[in-house]
């Protein structure tokens, strides 16, 4: 490796090989891409395996450092990140989420002439009271009890305090859509660059005609309230007379909640349960189109996974920066009835399907490959005079 290569460290809660969501997927892809280009890349995260705590290993040229998981009050042991940063001595730190660890990162960067790159992950992240908003969205006094509610509300306020102190040290901020950029500027008086997400180009070749005749509709995500999984169940019931196959990928830790969502599940709806990221990809390979029922998305990984395979996308409002509507990649629907009509239209007219399928694949190849994502990320760092020496192997 070139001796002038930058030392870049990613600070994340988890590695996608163990657990995590879209943020971990994208952090992993970017870290690997940078390592392939000759940068010295470390990835610091917690581990679910007690035997791996305080150890490290190399995956795809990235050195992963495993830490002990935090308890209920994450800020109480946040100095474990300071310890590892002092060992690694990075020149650039990348954090792709919002958490109290921003405080540790910001403090290290201020004291060590290190650059702090922060990447927004969802539409709540740009708010100063992010952790409070997230807590209140998922909890009520009736649900958790008065004492526990107020204890964990105070914890969320402390998390926001640490996070916001750290955000003052951010050198470059990335946001995923127009909404996020406006909120971030309003809340933190911070301008941002657009973050492009990227995925590997599929090894298999997907033809519109082949996908069209699969008649398979997939939904992929966790069963959180914002994802509104019950709408997909309603959609499957609305189209029960049609010869379509519905597949729902994902689950939730609350079994009673999951059972309440699936109580009216039709026979034509398959529910896979929780799958690894790689396992879920195999279902995209078998699909005709993707449905997303979320209220909002920063920029869902599932969109790119679908588009690279030529799958039109039907969403219930989650169209970040109007990308789906403006590029004719599918349909934006208001309710189950409208969505059912759109699906019937798409899967009964091959000419319509072929246009959408070709649009999605072309758009993804032009905007959302790993190569395009990495080039854009490095060009932004270079334009902002961050000390990146692009000297690849």
N, C-alpha and C positions, 0 to 999 in steps of 0.2 A: 504494500500500500504506500502511496506517495506520502512522504513525511510532512507535507504541507496540508494534508487533508484535514478538514474540520472535524472536531469531536462533537457529535450531536447526540443528545440524550432525550428520549421520550419518557415523560412521566405520566403513567396511566394507572387506573385502579386495578385493571386485570389485563391478561393476555388472552387473545381470542382462542388460543388452544385449550384454555381451561374454562373460561366463561366470559361473558360480556355481550355487547350489542354492536350497533353500527359504528360507534366511536372507536371501539377496539378493532373492528374490522379495518377501518380506514387508517388508523395509526399503524397497524401491522403492515398493511400494504405499502404505506409511505416509507416506513422504516426500512423495509426490505429493499425497496427501489433505490433509496439513498445509499444503502450498503453496497448494492450491486454497482453503483457508480463510483465507488472508491472511498466514500465517506466512512469514518469510524463511527459506528452507530451502537448506542446502548439503549436498552428498553427496561425501565424500572417499573415494577408492578408487584402487587400482592399475589400470593399463591393460595390455592385451596388445599395444597398438600403440605402437611406439617414437615415431612422429610426434606422438602426443598427450601424451607425458610433459610435465608441468608446464604444461599448458594447461587451459582450462576451457570448458564449453559449457552451454547451458540446454536441459533436456529437461522438458517438462510443468511449467514454472515452477520447476524445481529446478536450482540451479547445481551442476554436477558438476565436481569438481576431480580431474584425472588425475595419478597419481604413478607413478614408476618401480617396477616389481615388485621385491620383495625376493628375495635369493638363497636358498640352502639354510638359512642361519642368519638368520631373520627379525629377530631382536633387534638385529643389528649395524647396521641402518640405520633403526631405529625413530624416530629424531629427525626424520625427514622429516615425520612427522605433527605434531610440535611446531611446526615452522616454519609449516605451513599453518594451524594453529589460531591462532597468534599473528596471522596476517593476517586470519582470518575473525572472530575475537573473539566466539565464540558464547556465548550465555547458557545453553544446554542442549546437551549432547552425548549422542547415542544410539548405543550399540554393541550390535548384535544378534549376538553370537557371543562366543567365548572366545579370547583371544590375548594375546600380550605387549604389544600396543598399549594394553591397559587401563592399563598403567603410565604411558604418556605422557598418556593421557586423565586419569587420576587426578591426576597431578602438575599438569597444566594447571588442572583444576577447583579443586584446593586453593589454587593461587596466584592465581586470577582470579575467585573467587566464582561459579563456573560449576557447574551441576547435572549430575551424571553419572547417566544412565539406562542400566542394563544389562538386556538381554533374553536369557534362556536359550534355546538353540536345540536342544539334544538332551539325552538322559539322562546323558551323560558330563560335560556342561559344569559341573554344580554341584560336581564333585569338585575338591579342591585340586590333585591330581596329574593333572589332565585331559590335558595333553599327553603325559605318560608313559603313561597308560592307552591313549591313542589310538595312540601309537607301538608299544606292545607288542601291541596288538590286530592290527596290520597287519604286524609284522616279527618275525623270529626270527633267531638267530645263523646258523642253517643257510641261511636265505633270503638274507641280505645280507652275511654274513661277519663274523668276530669284531671286527675293528678298526672297520669301518663301523658295526656295531651299537652299540658302546660310545660312539663319537663322537656318533652321533645320539641315543642315550639321554641323554647329557650335555646335548645341545642341548635336548631336551625338558624336562629338569629346569630349565635356565636359562629357558626359555619360561614354565614354571609359576611360577618365582620372580618374574619380572616381572609376570605376570598377577595373581598373588595380592597383590602389593604394591598394584597398581592397584585391585583389588576392595575394598580398605579405604576407598576414597573414594566408593564407590557411594552415591548418595542414594536411588534407588528401583530395586529389582530386580523384574523380571517373570519368572515361570516359566510353562511351558505346561501342566503337569499336576501332580497331587498328589505323584507320586514325586519330581519335580524339586524341588518346594517343600520337602519333608522333607529331602532330601539337602543342599540349600543351607543350610537352617537348622542342620543337624548339622555341616556342614563349615565354614561361615563365620559361624555364629551370626547369620544374616541372614534376616529375614522377607521375603516377596515377595508381590506382587500377581499375579493370573492374567492372562497375556497372551492376548488373543483375536486369532486370525489371521483375516484377511478377504480375500475375492476379489471382483472385479467381478461383478455379475449378468450372466449370459450374454445376449447380444442375441437369440438364437434361443429359441423356446419348445419345450420338450421334453415330450412326452406319454408316460405310462407305456406305453401300447399300442404306440406307435411304437418306443420303446426295446426293449421286450420282444421284438419280432419281428426285431430286428437279430441276436440271438443272438451278440453279440460281447463277448468277455471281454478286458479290458486289464490290463496290469501296467506301471507306470511308475516308473523310478528308475535310479540308477547300479547297476552290477553288483558293488558292494562286498559283502564277506563278511556284514556285518550284514543286508543286504537279502535274502540267500539266494535269488538268482534261479533256482538250479537246481530249486527246489520248483515254480516256475511251469512249467518245462519238463516236470517229472514230472506235473504236473496236466494239461497238454495231452495227454500220452501216455495218461493214465488215462481221458481222455474222447475218445479218438481215433475211437471209433465213433459219436460223437454229431455232429450237424450244427451244430457250434459253430465260430466263428472266434476264434482267440487272437492277440492282438497284444502284443508285448513292446517297450516304448519305453525305450531307454537302451543303455549300453555301458560299456566300461572301457578304460583306456589299455593294459592288458596283454592283447595279442591272444591269446597262448597260453592265458591264463586264460579268456578269453571263449570260445575254441574248445572248451575242455574242458567248459564249461557247456552249449554248444550241440551237442555231438557226437551226442546222441541226439534232436535236435529233430525233431518230427514235421512232415509237410508242412503241416498245418493251423495251424502257428504261424508268424506273420510277425514278424520282428525288424527294427525300423526303424533301429537304430543310434542314435547320439547326435543329438538334435534340439534346436533352440532351444525356449525355453519356449512361445512362441506356436505353433510348429509342433506341439508335443506336445498343446496344447489341442484342436487339430482332431480328434485321435483320441478324445478324451473325448466330442466331439459325436456320434461314430459308434457309441458303445458301449452295451452293455446293463448291464454291471456291472464293478466294479473289484475286483481281487485285490491284496492286499498281503501279502508273505511275510516281512517283516522280523521280527527278534526283538523289537524295540521301536522306538517312534517317539516323538519329543517331541510333535508334532502335525503329521502329514504334510499338506503342501499338496494332495496328490493326493486326500485325503479330501474337502476342501472343493470342489475342482474337480468331483469326481464328484457330490457331494450337490446342488450347485446345478443340476445337470442331471438330478436324479432317479435317480441310479445307486446301487443297493444296493451295499454294500461287504462283501467277505468277507476276513477277516484271519486270519493264522496267529499270533495272540497279541498283536499290536500294537494294543491298544485303550486309549489313554491316558485315564486317569480313568474307565474303564469306559463311555465315552460311546456306543459302538456298541451294546453289549449292553443298556444301560439305556434307550436311546431307540429300540430296535428299528429300527436302520439297516442291518442285515445280519446276518452270522453271524461268530462267533469260533470258529475250528477248530483242532484239535490236530495234524492231519496231512493228507497228500494224500488219503487214502481218505475221510476225513470231509468234506473240502472238495469233493471230486467229487460226493458225495451231496447236499451242500447246493446246489451249482450246478444239478444236475439237478432238484432240488425247486423252486428259484426259477424256472428257465427252462422248466418244464413246467406251471406253475400260475400263470396270469395273476392270479388273485385274490391270491395270496401276493406276487407281484411288485409289483402295484399298491399294496398296503399299504406295503411297504418303500420303494417309489419315492416315494410321497407323504410318508412320514415323513422321508426324507432331504432332500427339497426344502424342506419346512416347517422342519425343524431348521436347515438352512443359512441360509434367509432370515431366521430369527429370531435367529441367533447369529453368523453368519460373513460378513456383507457388509462392504464397505469402510467404509460409514457407521457400522455398529455398532462395528467395530474402532476407528475413529478417535474416536468419542464416548467409548468406554470408556477409551482411552489418555489422553485429555485430562481426563476426570473423575478418574482416579487421580492425575494430576499436580496437579490443583486440590485434591483432598482431602488430599494430602501437603504442601500449602502450597508447592509449587514455583511459581516466579514466572511462571506462564503467564497472560497476559492474553488471554482468548478474545475477540478482537475481529476478526471475519471481515470480508472485503471485502463 
